[in-house]
Structure formats: C-alpha cells, structure tokens
Amino acid sequence: MAGRLRAPTGRYGGRTAEDRKAERRRKFLDAGLRLFGDTPGYRSTTVSALSEAAGLSTRQFYEEFRTLEDVLAALHLQVNDWAEEAALSGLAEADGQPIAKRATAAFRAYAANVTGDPARLRITFVEIIGVSPRLERQRLARRARWIQFICAEAAAAVERGEAVPRDYRVAAAAFIGSVNGLLHDWSSGWVDASLDEVVDELVGLLLGILRPADWRPADA
C-alpha cells in the first residue's frame, strides 16, 4: 500500500544495532588495554578518562559495562585467550615431534604473545592482582586452566612413553607459578637474559619434571 511505513530494520549506516554495540565494546576494551596496561594503570583510570580514550561517552560506557572492573575482567580473559591460542598454535606446528620440541614450540609461541605487547603482560601479571575477590577467583580459575593444559600435555607424553607416569597436578601448579614469576621478572628488567634464554630455561624445567634424571623410557 502506498504510504505505508517500513518496519524498522535496526540498521543505521548499513550496520545492525548488534554490530554497533560490538564496535563500542571493542573500542572500550582497546582503550582499557592502553590505559590499564600502561599509564595511568587500572587503579588510576576513571570512567571519564576511559570513555574519552575510546572516543565515546560515559553514557555509552554504562550501556556496555557496569564498572571499570568489568572492563579489566574482560581484558584479563581476552589476553589469556590470546596466549592460549598462541600456545595451541605452537603445539599444532610441532605435531608429531618429540616432547622437547613440542614444549619449546608451545612456550616460545606463548612467551612471544604475552611479551609482545607490554600492556598484555601488565594486565596478566600486575593489574589483575588484589583488585577484588571476584577477580581473584577469575585469576585462579584461569591459572587452573593453564595447569590443566600442562597436565594434558604431560598425560599425552606419558602415553607416548616420553614421560614418567604420575599425578602431575602439583608439579604443573609449581611450573605455572615459575612461568608467571619468571616472565614478570624478565619483563621488569630483573632478569638479564634474552627471551629465548628464558624460554629455554622454562622448557628445561618442564622436561626435568616430566623426565627425572633416574627415569628411562620403557624401550630404552
């Protein structure tokens, strides 16, 4: 019928409302990565400063997040996801290789991803600490996920006859603590070594856990 109004499509400028919402969220997260991961840091950033850095309004901020802590929580998960994807890609590239090459490939990819952007490193190891019980639970949950990652690789190595059969949960937790501590100290300039040297040290530590000095492969 002539003159009938069209039903609203939710599109503006060729983009849906969902697209625009996703773009706003991405801009806030990008701004949070810059501000939380550098100067002034999470604890000194305000909603107004974050909104200005994102090129958006505080009203739009509260349409996407309740608090700045929500932004930090989302960033912490994101940087861990990026690091996990890098480690898995490293493993995939070394598929079928001995455990030493697999571990080297995984941790070289992980370390390159985490340390490639100082902002990611700071959010992973510094800004997330001591913020709230909620974020502490999230931090420990992601840590547990990394521990499971190590345990899964250890179990696979055992099946291939490349590691001693045992419960690796405590050893994996200790190893992840070493990874976090060493990378944090290296990034802070407290460890005089190249990133390759740091990775080699971590791989040597992991291999020492998987294959103690008195252990020999079953077919040796």
C-alpha positions in Angstrom: 0.0 0.0 0.0 1.3 3.4 -0.9 2.5 5.5 2.0 2.9 2.5 4.4 5.8 2.9 6.8 8.5 0.3 6.6 9.2 -1.9 9.5 12.3 -0.9 11.4 15.3 -2.9 10.4 17.6 -1.9 13.3 20.2 -0.8 10.7 22.0 2.5 10.6 24.6 3.3 8.0 24.4 -0.3 6.8 25.2 -1.8 10.2 22.9 -3.5 12.7 22.5 -2.5 16.3 24.4 -5.6 17.3 27.3 -4.5 15.1 27.4 -1.1 16.6 27.2 -2.4 20.1 30.1 -4.8 19.4 32.2 -2.0 17.9 31.6 0.2 21.0 32.6 -2.6 23.3 35.7 -3.2 21.3 36.6 0.5 21.5 36.3 0.5 25.3 38.4 -2.7 25.6 41.1 -1.3 23.3 41.2 1.9 25.4 41.3 -0.2 28.5 44.2 -2.2 27.2 46.1 1.1 26.6 45.3 2.8 29.9 45.3 -0.2 32.2 48.4 -1.8 30.6 50.5 1.4 30.7 49.9 4.8 32.2 47.9 5.5 34.4 47.0 1.9 35.1 43.7 0.4 36.2 43.6 1.9 39.7 44.2 5.4 38.4 41.8 5.3 35.4 38.4 6.8 35.6 35.3 6.1 33.6 35.5 9.5 32.0 39.2 9.0 31.0 38.4 5.6 29.5 35.5 6.9 27.6 37.5 9.8 26.2 40.3 7.5 25.2 37.7 5.3 23.4 36.2 8.3 21.7 32.8 7.6 23.3 30.6 9.0 26.1 30.2 7.8 29.6 26.6 7.1 28.9 27.7 4.6 26.2 30.2 3.1 28.7 27.4 2.3 31.1 25.4 0.8 28.3 28.2 -1.8 27.9 29.7 -2.2 31.4 28.7 -1.7 35.0 32.1 -0.8 36.3 35.8 -0.4 35.2 36.3 -3.8 37.0 34.1 -5.3 34.3 36.5 -3.9 31.7 39.5 -5.3 33.5 37.9 -8.7 33.9 37.1 -8.9 30.2 40.6 -7.8 29.2 42.2 -10.4 31.6 40.2 -13.2 29.9 41.0 -11.8 26.4 44.8 -11.7 26.9 44.7 -15.2 28.4 42.7 -16.4 25.4 45.2 -14.9 23.0 48.1 -16.5 24.9 46.3 -19.9 24.9 45.6 -19.7 21.2 49.3 -18.9 20.6 50.4 -21.9 22.7 48.0 -24.2 20.9 49.2 -23.0 17.5 52.8 -23.7 18.6 51.8 -27.2 19.6 50.0 -27.7 16.3 53.1 -26.7 14.3 55.1 -29.3 16.3 52.5 -32.1 16.0 54.2 -35.5 15.9 57.5 -34.1 17.3 59.2 -35.3 20.5 58.2 -33.7 23.7 61.2 -31.4 23.9 60.3 -29.8 20.5 56.6 -29.6 21.4 57.3 -27.9 24.7 59.7 -25.5 23.0 57.3 -24.6 20.3 54.4 -24.1 22.7 56.3 -21.9 25.2 58.1 -19.9 22.5 54.7 -19.0 21.0 53.2 -18.3 24.4 56.1 -16.1 25.5 56.1 -14.2 22.3 52.4 -13.5 22.5 52.5 -12.4 26.2 55.6 -10.3 26.0 55.0 -8.9 22.5 52.7 -6.3 24.0 53.8 -4.8 27.4 50.1 -3.9 28.0 49.1 -7.5 27.8 51.9 -8.5 30.1 51.0 -5.9 32.7 47.3 -6.9 32.7 48.2 -10.6 33.0 50.7 -10.3 35.9 50.2 -6.9 37.6 46.9 -5.1 37.2 44.7 -8.1 38.0 46.4 -8.8 41.4 44.5 -7.8 44.5 41.6 -5.9 42.8 38.7 -7.8 44.3 37.6 -11.3 45.5 35.8 -11.7 42.2 38.8 -11.0 40.0 41.0 -13.2 42.3 38.6 -16.1 41.6 38.8 -15.4 37.9 42.6 -15.2 38.0 42.9 -18.5 39.9 40.3 -20.1 37.5 42.5 -19.1 34.5 45.6 -20.3 36.3 43.8 -23.7 36.9 43.1 -23.8 33.2 46.8 -23.4 32.4 47.6 -26.2 34.9 45.1 -28.4 33.1 46.9 -27.5 29.9 50.2 -28.7 31.3 48.6 -31.9 32.8 47.0 -32.8 29.4 50.4 -32.4 27.6 52.1 -34.5 30.4 49.4 -37.2 30.1 49.9 -37.3 26.3 53.7 -37.5 26.8 53.2 -40.5 29.2 51.1 -42.3 26.6 53.9 -41.8 24.0 56.4 -43.2 26.5 58.2 -39.8 26.8 57.4 -39.0 30.5 57.2 -40.8 33.8 53.7 -41.9 34.7 52.4 -39.9 37.8 50.0 -37.3 39.0 51.2 -34.0 37.6 48.8 -31.6 39.2 51.1 -30.3 42.0 54.1 -30.2 39.7 52.1 -28.4 37.0 50.9 -25.8 39.5 54.5 -25.2 40.6 55.6 -24.9 37.0 52.9 -22.4 36.1 54.0 -20.3 39.1 57.5 -20.4 37.8 56.4 -19.3 34.3 54.4 -16.4 35.7 57.2 -15.3 38.1 60.0 -15.5 35.6 58.2 -13.7 32.8 57.1 -11.0 35.2 60.6 -10.5 36.4 62.1 -10.6 32.9 59.6 -8.0 31.7 60.5 -5.8 34.7 64.2 -5.9 33.7 65.2 -8.0 36.8 66.4 -11.0 34.7 69.4 -10.3 32.4 68.6 -12.8 29.6 67.0 -12.9 26.2 63.5 -14.1 25.8 64.9 -17.2 24.0 67.1 -17.9 27.1 64.0 -17.6 29.3 62.0 -20.0 27.2 64.9 -22.5 27.1 65.1 -22.3 30.9 61.4 -22.9 31.2 61.4 -25.8 28.8 64.4 -27.4 30.6 62.4 -27.1 33.9 59.4 -28.7 32.4 61.4 -31.6 30.9 63.0 -32.1 34.2 59.6 -32.5 35.8 58.4 -34.9 33.1 61.6 -36.9 32.9 63.6 -37.1 36.2 67.3 -37.9 36.0 66.7 -41.6 37.1 64.0 -42.3 34.6 64.5 -44.1 31.4 62.0 -44.7 28.5 60.3 -48.1 28.5 62.0 -49.1 25.3 65.5 -48.0 26.4 
